[in-house]
């Protein structure tokens, strides 16, 4: 099913109109790369587990390769390519086709704050690569898309936030929790495959 699944994603992205927040050019920017590859006959997506670092709000989280835009970066696409090479040693070449992008996400919405915009670019990788994670990455993980598409693998968690306990959806893949912004991106990608599945409970930042 993996090759047809990849074709469905490509077709969906070709007609997809990702949303972009108001005043995005005035906000701080970052970008990530969602790298898809058929591995042993099954479509996977590349994720990383971030290293534990004091002061890092995403310390230890499952995420996608990416980071903040530097002054030398011309656009979000350049950020995603540069950060992927820096974090996991994967130099995305022209043959590693970018097949589309997802909606921008505001990481810190709040009254009186513009927040930071995260742009997500989707790539198709068709060659064998040797990944070399840097000090920011504790682990590189290839997650099967079919695992994520199975709603029976969806779980619930509680997020302690400012004295509150907020119930949220998540996945546990081989002991690694996938949730939050990464899950929002994955949900948008899965919507391109099967539409809005009511069995996939959502969490939307307001």
N, C-alpha and C positions, 0 to 999 in steps of 0.2 A: 504493500500500500504506500510505501514511502515516496517512490517517484511520483505517482499520481498526487499524493499529498503535497509534495513540493510544487507541482504544477498548479494545483488549486491555489496555493499561497501566492505564487507568481501572478496568476490571473487576477486574484483578488486585489493584490497590491497595485497592479496596473490601472485598475479603475477606482482605487481608493483615494478619497480626498481627506487627508489628515487635517485635524483642526489645529489652529495656531492661536495662542492666547493674544489678547489685545495688548498693544504696546510691547510686543516681544523684543523689539530692537533696543528698547531702553533697559531691559533687564539683564542680569548676569546670565551667561549661557554655559551649557555643558552638553555633551553628546555621548551616546553609547552605540556600540555595534552589536546587532543580533546576527550571529553567524550560523547559518544552517548548513548541515552536511549529512549526506546519506552515509551511514557507517554500518557495515555488516547488514545491509539491506533495510535499515531502519533510519528514518529521518530524525536527527538530533539537533539540538541548539546548544551553543557554547555558553556556559555560565562560569563565573568565578566565585570563590568564597573569599571575601576581603580579609586581609590580615587584621589581627587585633591591634588597634592603635588608639592610644589615649587622645581624646578630643575629636575623634572622627565619628560623626553621627551614624555612619554606615559601617562602622567597625564590625567585622565578623559576619556581615550580611552576605547572602547570595545576591549576585548582581550580574550585570553584563560589563564587558570591558569598556571603559570610558572615563571621562573626567571633564574638568573645567576648560573653557576656551581661553587660550593665551592670546596676547596681542598679535602674535605672529600668525595665528590661525585665520584663514580667509573666511571660513564659514563652518557650520556645524559638521558637515561631512568630513572636513579636514581634521577636526577634533577627534571624531570617531576613529579615523584611520590612524592618526598619530598615537592616540592612547592605547589602541589595540596592540600596536607594535611595542609600545613601552611596557605595557602591563603583562602581556602573555607571549611576546616575541613573534607574533604573527603579523607579517607585513602584507597587508591587503593590496593585491596587485590589480591592474585593470581586468585581468581574466577572472578575478574573484568578483563577479558582477554584483553591483548594488541593485537589488531588484525592487526597491521601494523604501518608503519611510512610514513611520507611524505618527500618531498625533503627539504634539509637544505636551509635556506635563510640567505644571508649576509645582516645584518641590516644597515650597513654603508659602502656601496661600495664607493670608491673614490680613486683618484690618490695618491699613496704613503701610503695608509692605508689598512690594512688587514680587519678591521672591526670585528664584532661579528657574530658568527654563531648561528642561532636558529634552533633547531631540534624539530620536531613535532611528537608526538606519539599518536596513535588513540586507544581508549579503548571502550569496550562494557560493559555497566553497566546494570545489570539485577535485582538489589535489591533496595528496598526503602532506602533512606538515608536522613539524616537531615543535611543540609549544615550550616556551621557556619563561615561566612566570617570574616577575620581579618581586622586590621586597613588599610591595603593596598587596600581593596576592598570596593567600595561604594555599589555595587549591584551585585547579581547573577541572571542571566537570562538564561532560557531555550529557544532556538530559534528553531522553526520547520524547518526541512530540506526542506520540500516541499515549504515553503515560499521562501527559498533561491534558489530553483530550478526553480521558476517561473520568467522568464526574465522580466515580466511586473513589478516586484518589484524592478528591478534594476534602480538606479537613478544616477545622475551626481552631482559632487561637484567641488569646486575650492579649491586647496591647495596652500596657500601663502608660498612660499619657496625662501629665499634669493632674495627677490625683484621681484620674478616672480609669476605668477598665473598659476598653473598647473591643467588642467582639469583631473578629476579622477572619476572612477566608485565607487559606494557605495550602501549600502542598508540603509533604515530607517525602523527599526523594533520597533514599538510602541514608537517612539520618540528617539530611540537610533541609532546613526550612526555607521555602520560597514564598515570599509574601510582599506586601507593600507595593512600591513603585514598579519593581520588576514584574510582579504579578499583574499589575494593570497593563503593562506592555504586552505580556503574554496573552492576556485576555483579548486584547484588540487583535492580536495575530490569530488567535483561535476563532474569533468572530468571522474572520475572512474565510475560514475553512467550513464552519458549520452554522454560522449565524449566531444569534443570541440564545444560547442554551440556558433555559431557566434553571437547570440543575447546577449551573456554575454560579454560585452566589457571588455577588460583586461587592467591592468596596471602592467607593468613589470619593476622592478628596474634593471637598466643597470650598 
